[in-house]
Amino acid sequence: MAETIDGGKVRALRESRGESRSQVAARMRIDKVHASADYVRQIETGRAGDIRTSKAASLASALGAHVEDLLGV
């Protein structure tokens, strides 16, 4: 299953935490999710397209949020 993530929400959350894309990606890798700073940038700019639910959950966790907080409406 895939989720449509709002990249603007991801960027706003990341920036509000004062974190780099690399820091977010590193926390995603703790969940055994292949992620890089470039991948986080692709999500933020909408280039990543829909992402798997497991990656969305890992991204949300890395940002201290819930998947629902990141969904595009």
Number of C-alpha atoms within 10 A of each C-alpha: 7 12 19 18 24 19 22 15 15 23 21 12 18 19 13 10 11 9 13 14 18 16 17 21 23 18 17 24 17 12 15 11 15 12 20 17 15 12 16 24 18 14 22 20 15 15 12 15 15 15 15 12 14 15 20 22 20 24 27 20 16 20 24 12 15 15 19 13 13 23 15 12 7
